[in-house]
Amino acid sequence: MKNPLVRYRLMTPGPTPVPQSALQILAQDLRHHRTEEFREIFRKAVAGLQEVFCTKNEVAIITGSGTAAMEACVVNAVPAGGKALVLYSGKFAERWAELCVRFGITPILYEVPWGEPFSAEKVAEMLRAEPEIQAVYGTLCETSTGVGHRIREIGAEVAKTDALFVVDGISGVGGMECRTDDWGIDLLAVGSQKALMTPPGLAFVATSGKAWRKMEEMNPPAFYLDLWAYRKSAKTSDTPYTPPRSLVAALAESLRMIREVGIENVWRHTSRLGRAVRAGVTAMGLEVFAKEPCEVLTLIKMPEAVDVKALLTRMEEEFGVKITGAQGYLKGKAVRIAHMGMIDYLDLVGCVAAMEVALTGQGWKVTPGAGVAAMQKEWRVKSGE
C-alpha cells in the first residue's frame, strides 16, 4: 500500500504534471462559454498553440483525446478508396493504419523494426512508386519505442509531391523541436496531456493551406470531427460544439508559461534532461532501446531476470515515483521515463535513485549511486562546469 506521507511524482509519457497556476484555474467556479470572456481565452490559447507549434496555420481546438485529432486528420484528408503511406513502427504508428482501414483507405506500409528511424529517401522512393498516394502519415515521437523520427527530412520529400504530410505530434510537440511550417507538415495532431502540461481532454489540429485546398474536394464522413466546422467557428474565436471551458483556460495558462521561457529554450532544456537520464540508466548497466532517442521520454530495456511489474510497484509505493511499462511486444521487458513539461532535474535524479534501489532488491548488481553520479556528470558537462 502506498505511504500517504510520500509525495506522488508523475513521470509517465502522459499524463504529465500540471502547473499549480493551471490547476488553480481548474478549481475556479465554472463559467459560461458563449461569452466574450471565453472568446478572449480562446484567442490566447490559439495564439499560444501557434507559437509552440511554430506555425501561422489555423489550429482547431477539439474536445477529445489525441486520438480525436488523429481521426480528424484521416477522415478529412483522404477519401474512402484512396491510398495513404503509413510510416509503420510502434503502437501509435499502428493507429494511423487502423484509422485508415476503418475509413476505407488503403494503408501502404513502410515498416521498420521498433526502435529504428525511417529513411526520407525510402519515403521518396515509395511516393514515386505509388503516385496515387494522397497522404503520408508519420509520428514525431513514437511513445511506445522512444524514437524521435526524422520529420524534417521526410517533410522535405513529401513537399515535392501532391501528397499531404500528416504528423502525430501528440507526445512530442511542446517538448522537442517541431517546426510545422518550415518542415512542410500539412496536418499536425497534438494532445493536451503531454508536453503542453494540461490534463487530458483537448486535441489540436494545425492545418496548412495545402491541406485546406485538398480537403475542398472531400465530403468527409464526419460530423463532430469535420474540420470545416472548426474553421468556421474559429472565425469568431469559438468552437462548433461545447468546449471544456476550464481546460481551455488551463491550457492558455500552461502555454503562457512555455512562451515566457521560449519554445526553443524548452526544447534545449528537455533535451538536456533526456541526456542526463540516458547517462544515468546506462551507468546502471541498462540499455536505452531507441537507436535515435527522442527528447521527451526514454525507453529502457530491463534485464530478463527483472520483474518489471514488481519494479514499477515498488518505485511507486515506496518512493512515490510513477513511471510506466512498455507496450506491444516490449510489455514486461522495458520501462519508460518521461522528461518533459513540469518534470525537472531533481525529479529525475530521484527517479533514477529509486530505480537503483528497486533493481538492487531484485538482485541486479548496481554500484550504489552510479546512475545519479552519471546524471550529475552529464549535467555539469553541459553547464560548462
C-alpha positions in Angstrom: 0.0 0.0 0.0 1.3 3.5 -0.9 2.6 5.5 2.0 0.4 8.6 2.3 3.4 10.6 3.5 5.3 10.1 0.3 4.7 12.7 -2.4 3.4 11.3 -5.7 5.8 12.0 -8.7 4.2 11.6 -12.1 6.8 10.7 -14.7 4.8 8.8 -17.3 4.7 9.8 -21.0 1.2 11.1 -20.4 -0.5 12.5 -18.5 2.3 14.7 -17.1 2.2 17.1 -14.1 0.1 20.3 -14.5 1.5 23.6 -13.2 -0.1 24.9 -10.0 -1.3 28.1 -11.6 -3.2 26.0 -14.2 -4.6 23.7 -11.5 -5.9 26.8 -9.7 -7.8 27.8 -12.8 -9.4 24.4 -13.0 -10.6 24.9 -9.4 -12.4 28.1 -10.2 -16.2 28.3 -10.4 -17.5 27.2 -13.8 -18.4 30.0 -16.2 -20.4 30.0 -19.4 -18.5 29.5 -22.7 -20.5 31.5 -25.2 -19.2 34.8 -23.9 -16.6 37.4 -24.9 -14.6 36.4 -21.8 -14.2 32.9 -23.1 -13.5 34.1 -26.7 -10.5 36.1 -25.3 -9.3 32.9 -23.5 -9.8 31.0 -26.8 -7.7 33.6 -28.7 -4.9 33.4 -26.2 -4.9 29.6 -26.4 -4.8 29.5 -30.2 -2.0 32.1 -30.3 -0.1 30.1 -27.8 -0.5 26.9 -29.8 0.6 28.6 -33.0 3.8 29.8 -31.3 4.6 26.4 -29.7 3.8 24.6 -32.9 5.9 27.1 -34.9 3.0 27.7 -37.4 1.0 30.5 -38.8 -1.6 27.9 -39.9 -5.1 27.7 -38.3 -5.3 25.5 -35.2 -8.5 23.7 -34.3 -9.2 23.0 -30.6 -11.3 19.8 -30.3 -12.8 18.3 -27.1 -11.3 14.8 -27.0 -8.1 12.9 -26.6 -5.2 13.0 -29.0 -6.8 10.1 -31.0 -9.6 12.5 -31.9 -7.1 14.7 -33.6 -5.6 11.7 -35.4 -9.0 10.6 -36.6 -9.8 14.1 -37.8 -6.5 14.0 -39.8 -7.7 10.8 -41.5 -11.3 11.3 -42.2 -10.8 14.9 -43.5 -7.8 14.2 -45.6 -8.2 11.0 -47.7 -11.5 9.8 -49.2 -12.7 6.2 -48.9 -11.0 4.2 -51.6 -7.8 6.3 -51.5 -4.3 5.4 -50.6 -2.1 6.6 -47.8 1.5 5.8 -46.9 1.9 4.9 -43.2 5.3 5.1 -41.6 4.7 2.0 -39.5 6.8 1.3 -36.4 5.3 1.3 -32.9 1.8 1.3 -31.3 0.8 4.8 -32.4 2.1 4.4 -35.9 -0.2 1.3 -36.0 -3.1 3.5 -35.0 -2.7 5.5 -38.2 -3.0 2.3 -40.2 -6.0 1.2 -38.1 -7.8 4.5 -38.7 -7.2 4.3 -42.4 -8.7 0.8 -42.6 -11.7 1.9 -40.6 -12.5 4.7 -43.1 -11.9 2.6 -46.2 -8.5 3.9 -47.0 -5.8 1.5 -48.2 -2.7 1.9 -46.0 0.6 1.2 -47.8 3.1 0.4 -45.0 6.7 1.5 -44.8 7.8 -0.7 -41.9 11.0 -0.7 -39.9 11.8 -2.6 -36.7 10.7 -1.0 -33.5 13.3 1.4 -32.2 14.7 2.4 -35.6 14.1 5.6 -37.6 12.6 5.9 -41.1 14.6 7.0 -44.1 13.5 10.1 -46.0 15.0 8.6 -49.2 12.9 5.5 -48.8 9.7 7.6 -48.4 10.6 9.5 -51.6 11.1 6.2 -53.4 7.7 4.8 -52.2 6.0 8.0 -53.3 7.5 7.8 -56.8 6.4 4.1 -57.0 2.8 4.9 -55.8 2.0 8.4 -57.2 -1.7 8.0 -56.3 -0.8 8.2 -52.5 -2.8 11.1 -51.1 -1.2 11.4 -47.7 1.8 10.3 -45.7 1.2 9.5 -42.0 4.1 9.8 -39.6 5.0 10.3 -36.0 7.2 12.9 -34.4 8.0 10.9 -31.3 6.8 7.3 -31.0 5.9 6.9 -27.4 5.9 3.1 -27.5 9.6 2.9 -28.6 11.1 6.3 -27.5 12.3 7.1 -31.1 12.4 10.6 -32.5 11.7 10.3 -36.2 13.3 12.4 -39.0 10.3 14.5 -39.7 12.1 17.5 -41.2 13.9 15.3 -43.8 10.7 13.3 -44.6 8.6 16.5 -44.9 11.0 17.9 -47.4 10.5 14.9 -49.6 6.7 14.8 -49.2 6.5 18.5 -50.1 7.8 17.7 -53.6 4.6 15.8 -54.3 0.8 16.4 -54.1 0.5 14.2 -51.0 -0.3 15.7 -47.6 2.2 15.2 -44.8 0.3 14.3 -41.6 2.2 14.0 -38.3 1.2 12.7 -34.9 2.9 15.1 -32.6 0.9 14.2 -29.6 3.7 13.1 -27.3 6.5 15.3 -28.6 5.2 18.8 -29.6 6.0 21.3 -26.9 9.0 19.3 -25.6 11.1 18.6 -28.7 11.7 20.5 -31.9 8.8 20.6 -34.4 8.7 23.5 -36.9 5.4 22.8 -38.5 5.5 25.3 -41.3 9.3 25.0 -42.1 9.1 21.2 -42.2 6.1 21.0 -44.5 3.7 19.5 -42.1 0.2 19.8 -43.5 -1.8 18.3 -40.7 -0.4 18.2 -37.2 -2.2 16.3 -34.4 -1.4 17.1 -30.8 -2.9 16.4 -27.4 -3.1 18.4 -24.2 -1.8 16.0 -21.6 1.9 15.6 -22.6 4.4 18.4 -23.0 1.6 21.0 -23.0 1.1 20.4 -19.3 -2.7 20.3 -19.3 -5.0 17.4 -18.2 -6.3 15.0 -20.9 -9.4 16.2 -22.8 -8.2 18.5 -25.5 -6.9 17.7 -29.0 -5.5 20.1 -31.6 -5.1 20.0 -35.4 -2.9 22.5 -37.2 -3.9 22.7 -40.9 -1.9 24.1 -43.8 -3.2 25.9 -46.8 -2.2 22.9 -49.0 -4.4 20.7 -46.8 -7.4 23.1 -46.9 -7.2 23.1 -50.7 -7.0 19.3 -50.8 -9.9 19.0 -48.4 -12.1 21.2 -50.5 -12.5 18.1 -52.7 -13.6 16.0 -49.7 -17.0 15.3 -48.3 -15.8 13.8 -45.0 -17.9 11.1 -43.4 -17.7 13.1 -40.1 -19.9 15.4 -38.1 -18.1 16.1 -34.8 -14.6 15.9 -36.3 -15.4 17.8 -39.5 -12.5 20.3 -39.6 -14.5 22.7 -41.7 -16.9 23.2 -38.8 -14.0 24.2 -36.5 -12.6 26.5 -39.2 -16.0 28.3 -39.5 -16.4 28.7 -35.7 -12.8 29.9 -35.3 -13.5 33.0 -37.3 -15.4 34.3 -34.3 -13.0 32.8 -31.7 -15.4 30.0 -30.9 -15.9 26.2 -31.2 -18.7 24.5 -33.1 -19.6 22.3 -30.1 -19.5 22.8 -26.3 -15.8 23.2 -25.2 -14.4 22.3 -21.8 -14.0 25.9 -20.8 -11.9 25.2 -17.7 -9.5 23.0 -19.7 -9.1 25.7 -22.4 -8.3 28.3 -19.7 -5.8 26.0 -18.0 -4.2 25.3 -21.4 -3.9 29.1 -22.0 -2.0 29.4 -18.7 0.3 26.5 -19.4 1.1 27.9 -22.8 1.8 31.3 -21.3 4.5 29.7 -19.1 6.0 27.9 -22.2 6.0 31.1 -24.2 7.6 33.0 -21.2 10.5 30.6 -21.3 10.6 30.5 -25.1 9.9 27.3 -27.0 13.4 26.9 -28.3 14.7 27.1 -24.7 12.1 24.5 -23.7 13.4 22.2 -26.4 17.0 22.6 -25.2 16.1 22.0 -21.6 14.1 18.9 -22.3 16.9 17.5 -24.5 19.3 18.1 -21.7 17.1 16.2 -19.2 16.9 13.3 -21.7 20.7 13.2 -22.0 21.0 13.1 -18.2 18.5 10.3 -17.8 20.2 8.2 -20.6 23.6 8.7 -18.9 22.1 7.6 -15.6 20.5 4.4 -16.8 23.4 3.5 -18.9 25.7 3.8 -15.9 23.4 1.3 -14.1 24.2 -1.3 -16.8 20.9 -0.8 -18.6 20.3 -0.3 -22.3 18.3 2.5 -24.0 16.0 0.9 -26.6 15.8 3.5 -29.4 18.7 4.0 -31.9 17.7 7.7 -32.2 16.1 8.6 -28.8 13.6 11.4 -28.7 13.9 14.3 -26.2 10.7 13.8 -24.2 10.9 10.2 -22.9 13.3 7.4 -22.6 12.5 3.7 -23.1 14.9 1.4 -21.1 15.2 -2.3 -21.7 15.1 -4.4 -18.5 17.3 -7.4 -17.8 15.4 -10.7 -18.2 15.7 -11.5 -14.5 13.9 -8.3 -13.5 10.2 -8.5 -12.8 9.1 -5.2 -14.4 5.7 -5.1 -12.7 7.3 -5.6 -9.3 9.8 -2.9 -10.1 7.2 -0.4 -11.1 5.1 -1.2 -8.0 8.0 -0.8 -5.6 9.1 2.5 -7.1 5.5 3.9 -6.8 4.6 2.5 -3.4 7.9 3.1 -1.6 9.1 6.3 -3.3 6.0 7.8 -5.0 7.7 7.6 -8.4 5.2 6.7 -11.1 6.8 5.6 -14.4 5.3 3.1 -16.8 6.0 -0.1 -18.6 6.2 -0.6 -22.3 3.7 -1.6 -24.9 3.2 -4.3 -27.6 5.9 -7.0 -27.7 8.0 -4.9 -25.2 5.4 -5.2 -22.5 7.1 -6.7 -19.4 10.5 -6.1 -20.9 11.1 -2.4 -20.6 10.1 0.8 -18.8 9.5 4.4 -19.9 10.5 7.6 -18.1 9.2 10.9 -19.3 11.3 14.1 -19.0 9.0 16.9 -20.4 6.9 19.7 -19.1 6.9 20.2 -15.3 9.2 17.2 -14.7 12.6 18.6 -13.6 16.1 17.5 -13.0 15.6 16.7 -9.3 12.5 14.6 -10.1 14.6 12.6 -12.5 17.6 12.2 -10.1 15.1 10.8 -7.6 13.6 8.5 -10.2 17.0 7.0 -11.1 17.9 6.7 -7.5 14.6 4.9 -6.8 15.2 2.6 -9.8 18.7 1.7 -8.4 17.2 0.6 -5.1 14.3 -1.4 -6.8 16.7 -3.1 -9.2 19.1 -4.0 -6.3 16.2 -5.5 -4.5 15.8 -7.9 -7.4 19.4 -8.9 -7.5 20.6 -6.7 -10.3 24.2 -5.6 -9.5 24.3 -1.8 -9.4 27.0 0.3 -7.7 25.1 2.5 -5.3 24.8 6.0 -6.7 26.3 5.1 -10.1 23.2 6.3 -12.0 22.9 9.5 -10.1 26.6 10.3 -10.4 26.5 9.8 -14.1 23.5 12.2 -14.3 25.4 14.8 -12.3 28.4 14.5 -14.5 26.3 14.9 -17.7 24.6 17.9 -16.2 27.9 19.6 -15.1 29.4 19.0 -18.5 26.5 20.7 -20.3 26.7 23.5 -17.8 30.3 24.1 -18.7 31.5 23.4 -15.1 
